[in-house]
Amino acid sequence: MEILVPLDLKELESFVISAETLNFSETAKRRNTVQSAVSSHILKLEELVGQRLFDRKRGQSMRLTAEGEAFVIYARRILNLTDEAIDSIRQSRVQSVIRLGTTSTLAVSVLSGVLEDFALQFPKVRVEVSCDRSAATIRRFDNGDFDLAFITDQGKRPGRLFVENVGLAWVSGPRFSFDPAKSVPLAFLTDGRDLRRFAMNALDNAGQESHIAHTSPDPIGLRALVIANLALTVMPRIAAMAPLKVRSESDGLPSLGRLPISAYQRVGISRKDVEALGRALLSHTLKS
């Protein structure tokens, strides 16, 4: 197999600038060098690729050849990728990472505001967000996969930062309508037993008939069903973001209970950025 000579970045820079200026003298000024150096860079590239990259006929304006037009596209890509690679490595030296586990429902509602505020205070900290059910997230948290977990309360355990009881709400799509005299169509996660229990108990106590019309194994799928105005569901009020619509007793629906939301911090970790993110989670939970 033929071993190709590696490309020289300085030669590529001279070529890309020359492709823009079509003038070696101007390129030399921009690169703070002499014209002969630029000419040498271009000649070496032409020898490497085996093609003329510029037409440089005496008495005529310089222009790119067809091969030069094609080569400049790749040259720009190489230089851009080089800059990107260097920037990425430099940033990795100064960045710390916080691994946050949460639920999809909280991620698409409360968490966006939390992260926006946190980034203003800690712009160089990278937050890696993983979404799963609360029970699965706490198992991964216990295994050391996360620095913080923001989920429905999983009981008192070391590292629990707070537990706040947030109100539950009936939620529908913006154009959902139903007749309280008839059975209310509901939608829930396939294994969403807790919220289903809240809904069924409240409806049974109010003497309201209901039926599970739709289910989804994924929270995003559930939101799609609800936004499509196919059924009601129950979720923490803080998670009911537009276009979802919160329904109330004025719609003929019974009041619901409250759901405990908690944040857990990995035991033994002592970092100001992690502690600050934990405080931000509490602040936005209370604010919402």
Backbone torsions as a table, in degrees:
resi	resn	phi	psi	omega
1	MET	NA	135.1	-179.5
2	GLU	-71.2	131.4	177.9
3	ILE	-94.5	117.7	-178.2
4	LEU	-82.2	147.6	176.5
5	VAL	-71.6	131.5	-179.2
6	PRO	-65.3	147.7	178.5
7	LEU	-74.4	141.1	177.7
8	ASP	-93.2	124.5	-176.5
9	LEU	-64.0	-35.7	178.1
10	LYS	-63.4	-40.2	178.0
11	GLU	-65.7	-40.7	178.0
12	LEU	-63.8	-41.0	178.5
13	GLU	-61.6	-43.6	177.8
14	SER	-61.9	-40.5	-179.3
15	PHE	-66.0	-46.4	-177.5
16	VAL	-63.2	-43.6	178.9
17	ILE	-65.8	-39.8	178.8
18	SER	-65.2	-33.8	177.2
19	ALA	-64.9	-28.1	178.6
20	GLU	-83.3	-41.4	-174.7
21	THR	-88.3	-27.9	-172.9
22	LEU	52.6	37.9	-178.7
23	ASN	-157.7	113.3	-177.6
24	PHE	-65.8	-32.3	179.2
25	SER	-65.0	-44.5	178.8
26	GLU	-65.4	-38.3	177.3
27	THR	-61.8	-42.6	179.6
28	ALA	-61.3	-39.4	178.3
29	LYS	-63.6	-44.3	-178.9
30	ARG	-65.3	-32.0	-177.0
31	ARG	-94.2	1.8	179.7
32	ASN	55.5	50.1	179.0
33	THR	-142.3	-167.8	-178.9
34	VAL	-104.7	158.3	-176.6
35	GLN	-62.3	-36.0	-178.3
36	SER	-63.0	-32.3	178.2
37	ALA	-67.8	-41.5	178.1
38	VAL	-63.5	-45.5	179.0
39	SER	-58.9	-39.9	179.2
40	SER	-64.5	-40.4	178.6
41	HIS	-60.7	-43.4	-177.1
42	ILE	-68.2	-41.5	179.6
43	LEU	-62.0	-41.6	179.8
44	LYS	-64.0	-39.9	177.8
45	LEU	-65.6	-42.0	179.4
46	GLU	-63.5	-38.2	176.3
47	GLU	-65.4	-37.6	-178.0
48	LEU	-67.4	-45.1	-176.6
49	VAL	-86.8	-14.2	178.6
50	GLY	74.5	22.5	-179.8
51	GLN	-142.1	152.4	171.7
52	ARG	-76.5	133.4	-179.3
53	LEU	-98.1	-23.6	178.3
54	PHE	-131.1	144.6	165.7
55	ASP	-89.5	120.1	-176.5
56	ARG	-127.3	58.7	-178.3
57	LYS	-79.1	139.0	-179.1
58	ARG	-60.1	134.7	177.6
59	GLY	83.0	-0.1	179.2
60	GLN	-124.2	154.6	178.4
61	SER	-67.4	142.4	179.0
62	MET	-72.9	142.8	177.3
63	ARG	-148.0	159.9	177.4
64	LEU	-73.6	142.9	170.4
65	THR	-79.0	173.5	176.6
66	ALA	-60.0	-39.1	177.9
67	GLU	-67.0	-36.6	177.4
68	GLY	-65.1	-39.7	178.2
69	GLU	-61.1	-40.3	179.8
70	ALA	-71.9	-41.5	-175.0
71	PHE	-69.4	-32.3	-176.9
72	VAL	-65.5	-29.6	177.9
73	ILE	-63.0	-45.6	179.9
74	TYR	-70.7	-35.6	179.8
75	ALA	-61.7	-43.5	178.4
76	ARG	-63.6	-40.6	179.0
77	ARG	-60.8	-44.6	-178.7
78	ILE	-61.7	-44.8	-179.5
79	LEU	-66.8	-40.4	179.3
80	ASN	-65.2	-41.9	178.9
81	LEU	-65.7	-36.0	177.4
82	THR	-63.1	-46.4	178.5
83	ASP	-61.7	-42.1	-179.1
84	GLU	-63.7	-42.2	-179.6
85	ALA	-64.0	-43.1	-179.9
86	ILE	-65.4	-44.4	179.6
87	ASP	-61.7	-40.7	-178.7
88	SER	-62.6	-44.0	-179.7
89	ILE	-68.3	-41.0	178.3
90	ARG	-61.4	-42.9	-179.1
91	GLN	-67.4	-34.4	-178.8
92	SER	-65.0	-23.3	179.3
93	ARG	-71.9	-33.9	-174.3
94	VAL	-101.1	-15.3	-178.2
95	GLN	-84.2	141.0	164.6
96	SER	-107.0	163.0	-175.7
97	VAL	-123.2	134.9	172.0
98	ILE	-112.4	125.4	179.4
99	ARG	-96.7	114.7	-175.3
100	LEU	-116.1	125.7	174.7
101	GLY	-105.4	134.6	-179.2
102	THR	-152.9	-174.5	177.2
103	THR	-100.1	158.7	177.6
104	SER	-61.4	-38.3	-178.7
105	THR	-61.5	-44.6	179.3
106	LEU	-74.6	-31.8	-178.5
107	ALA	-64.8	-39.9	-176.7
108	VAL	-86.2	4.0	-178.7
109	SER	-127.0	-83.9	-174.0
110	VAL	-66.8	-41.1	-168.0
111	LEU	-63.7	-33.1	-177.6
112	SER	-60.4	-43.2	177.7
113	GLY	-67.2	-37.4	178.3
114	VAL	-60.5	-48.8	-176.4
115	LEU	-67.6	-35.2	178.5
116	GLU	-62.3	-46.3	179.1
117	ASP	-67.9	-40.3	-179.0
118	PHE	-63.3	-38.4	-178.5
119	ALA	-64.6	-29.1	177.4
120	LEU	-67.5	-33.8	-178.9
121	GLN	-85.8	-34.6	-177.6
122	PHE	-131.6	72.3	-174.3
123	PRO	-66.5	-19.9	-176.9
124	LYS	-97.8	4.3	179.0
125	VAL	-94.8	129.7	178.2
126	ARG	-96.8	128.7	179.1
127	VAL	-106.4	120.7	176.7
128	GLU	-98.4	118.2	-175.2
129	VAL	-106.3	126.4	175.1
130	SER	-119.2	135.4	-176.7
131	CYS	-114.6	134.9	176.0
132	ASP	-162.0	179.9	174.5
133	ARG	-66.0	157.9	-177.3
134	SER	-60.0	-43.8	-178.4
135	ALA	-62.9	-40.6	179.2
136	ALA	-69.8	-37.5	-178.9
137	THR	-65.9	-41.3	-179.1
138	ILE	-68.4	-30.8	175.9
139	ARG	-65.3	-43.5	178.2
140	ARG	-67.3	-36.4	176.5
141	PHE	-61.1	-44.9	178.8
142	ASP	-63.2	-28.4	178.9
143	ASN	-83.1	-1.4	177.2
144	GLY	89.7	14.2	-178.4
145	ASP	-77.2	-21.7	-175.5
146	PHE	-127.5	150.2	171.3
147	ASP	-86.0	-32.1	178.4
148	LEU	-137.7	147.8	172.3
149	ALA	-129.8	132.7	-179.5
150	PHE	-124.7	102.1	-166.3
151	ILE	-151.9	176.3	169.8
152	THR	-65.8	145.5	-171.6
153	ASP	-56.2	131.7	179.5
154	GLN	-112.4	25.1	176.8
155	GLY	92.6	163.0	-179.4
156	LYS	-70.6	127.9	178.5
157	ARG	-156.8	162.6	179.5
158	PRO	-56.7	135.5	177.1
159	GLY	96.6	-3.3	179.3
160	ARG	-70.7	120.1	-177.1
161	LEU	-81.9	-40.2	-179.9
162	PHE	-162.2	162.4	169.2
163	VAL	-138.6	122.9	-178.4
164	GLU	-125.4	130.1	178.0
165	ASN	-85.0	112.7	-178.8
166	VAL	-104.4	147.4	-178.2
167	GLY	-69.2	142.6	173.7
168	LEU	-92.0	154.2	-178.3
169	ALA	-140.2	147.4	166.8
170	TRP	-74.9	132.2	-174.9
171	VAL	-131.9	139.8	179.1
172	SER	-140.3	177.9	170.5
173	GLY	-74.5	167.9	-175.0
174	PRO	-65.3	-23.1	-176.7
175	ARG	-118.9	19.9	179.7
176	PHE	-72.7	136.7	176.0
177	SER	-137.9	150.2	179.2
178	PHE	-151.5	160.8	178.9
179	ASP	-104.6	113.3	-179.1
180	PRO	-58.4	-18.3	179.1
181	ALA	-78.0	-10.8	-179.5
182	LYS	-113.3	172.5	179.2
183	SER	-65.9	131.1	-177.8
184	VAL	-82.5	124.6	176.7
185	PRO	-76.4	133.1	-177.6
186	LEU	-122.9	155.1	175.5
187	ALA	-133.1	136.3	-179.0
188	PHE	-145.4	164.4	169.5
189	LEU	-63.7	149.1	-178.0
190	THR	-54.4	-40.6	179.7
191	ASP	-111.8	25.3	-177.7
192	GLY	-82.4	64.8	-172.6
193	ARG	-67.9	-38.1	-174.5
194	ASP	-64.0	-53.3	-178.1
195	LEU	-68.4	-33.7	176.6
196	ARG	-61.7	-39.4	179.7
197	ARG	-64.4	-42.7	177.3
198	PHE	-58.1	-45.9	-176.5
199	ALA	-66.0	-48.8	-176.5
200	MET	-64.1	-42.0	179.0
201	ASN	-61.9	-44.3	-178.9
202	ALA	-64.9	-42.9	-179.2
203	LEU	-69.4	-40.2	178.9
204	ASP	-63.3	-43.3	-180.0
205	ASN	-64.1	-29.1	179.9
206	ALA	-89.3	-1.6	-178.8
207	GLY	70.9	24.3	-177.9
208	GLN	-98.1	125.4	176.4
209	GLU	-72.5	149.0	179.4
210	SER	-154.4	163.9	174.5
211	HIS	-152.0	150.6	178.3
212	ILE	-83.9	108.0	-176.3
213	ALA	-88.2	-30.8	-176.1
214	HIS	-146.1	149.4	173.0
215	THR	-138.2	158.0	175.1
216	SER	-147.4	141.2	177.6
217	PRO	-76.9	-8.6	-174.9
218	ASP	-125.4	137.7	-179.8
219	PRO	-59.0	-34.0	179.3
220	ILE	-67.9	-38.7	176.2
221	GLY	-64.3	-39.0	177.9
222	LEU	-62.7	-43.4	179.1
223	ARG	-62.0	-37.5	179.5
224	ALA	-63.6	-41.9	178.3
225	LEU	-62.4	-41.3	-178.0
226	VAL	-72.1	-44.2	179.8
227	ILE	-62.5	-27.1	178.1
228	ALA	-76.5	4.2	176.4
229	ASN	66.4	31.8	-177.4
230	LEU	-92.9	-23.1	-175.4
231	ALA	-168.5	167.9	171.5
232	LEU	-90.3	155.5	169.8
233	THR	-141.4	177.7	177.5
234	VAL	-123.8	134.2	176.2
235	MET	-153.1	164.6	174.8
236	PRO	-56.9	137.4	-178.2
237	ARG	-57.2	-33.6	-178.1
238	ILE	-66.4	-16.9	-178.3
239	ALA	-96.6	-3.4	-176.4
240	ALA	-86.3	86.0	-179.1
241	MET	-100.7	152.0	177.2
242	ALA	-53.5	142.4	9.1
243	PRO	-87.4	10.0	176.8
244	LEU	-64.6	148.2	-177.2
245	LYS	-122.5	128.8	177.4
246	VAL	-81.5	127.2	177.5
247	ARG	-101.7	156.8	-173.7
248	SER	-134.8	-173.4	179.9
249	GLU	-62.5	-26.6	178.2
250	SER	-64.7	-18.0	176.2
251	ASP	-88.7	5.3	-179.7
252	GLY	86.4	19.7	-178.7
253	LEU	-108.2	143.8	180.0
254	PRO	-74.3	158.1	177.9
255	SER	-71.9	154.6	-178.8
256	LEU	-112.3	171.1	178.8
257	GLY	-85.8	-154.7	-179.0
258	ARG	-124.3	154.6	-176.8
259	LEU	-122.3	129.0	179.3
260	PRO	-76.9	128.3	175.9
261	ILE	-113.3	136.0	-176.2
262	SER	-133.6	160.4	169.3
263	ALA	-124.7	140.7	179.4
264	TYR	-124.1	136.7	177.3
265	GLN	-114.6	137.6	-178.3
266	ARG	-58.0	128.8	-179.0
267	VAL	-66.5	136.8	177.3
268	GLY	93.7	-10.0	178.5
269	ILE	-89.7	130.7	-179.4
270	SER	-129.4	87.7	-178.8
271	ARG	-136.1	134.7	-178.1
272	LYS	-63.0	-36.7	-177.5
273	ASP	-68.8	-39.3	178.2
274	VAL	-65.9	-43.2	179.7
275	GLU	-64.1	-38.4	179.4
276	ALA	-65.9	-39.4	178.1
277	LEU	-66.6	-36.7	176.0
278	GLY	-62.2	-42.2	178.0
279	ARG	-65.7	-37.2	179.0
280	ALA	-65.9	-36.7	177.0
281	LEU	-62.7	-42.9	178.0
282	LEU	-64.6	-46.2	-177.6
283	SER	-58.6	-44.9	-178.0
284	HIS	-74.2	-29.3	175.6
285	THR	-65.6	-43.1	178.8
286	LEU	-69.4	-40.0	-178.2
287	LYS	-65.6	-38.3	-177.2
288	SER	-72.3	NA	NA
